[in-house]
């Protein structure tokens, strides 16, 4: 039995946090786990704030709300500031250091930075910083099997954007490799 994962992904609308959460949730579904995916965004959406909660468990999930996450992915400073304090002791924060300048230390929480936005732009993967962060989270937590994560890309990328499957998988590889630095 694997540890449950209660995760919050947060950033600006348009950064793809809801897609990233769906990718993680779908990887859990592929493995037959119990899954919850709960999006939340302001009325502005693109440019406003967006976040989603994802729960993966081998047992029943009591609530889709994640108030004390085991992990967060924070893709901007306001989101980091809002959610970092709620991380459970022993938890982890994956932070896009291109967009988050201030990361105050907190005992009992592991902060993993990755310059996701910069890496995406340099790698010709503009708009895929979210997927790089998912790769980094996977490298740090192994929340699923690697094959399940890559299979989730095939399922989550819409039919109209099938040409982006390879780029999404490359973004995952970059995020995974960033943990080796």
Secondary structure, DSSP 4 states (H G I P E B T S, - for coil): -PPPEEEEEEEEBTS-HHHHHHHHHHHHHHTT-EEEEEEEE-TT-BTSEEEEEEEEESS--S-S--SS-SEEEE-SHHHHHHHGGGPPTT-EEEEETTT-------TT-EEEEE-HHHHHHHTT-TT-HHHHHHHHHHHHH--S-HHHHHHHHHHHS-GGGGGGHHHHHHHHHHHHHHTT-
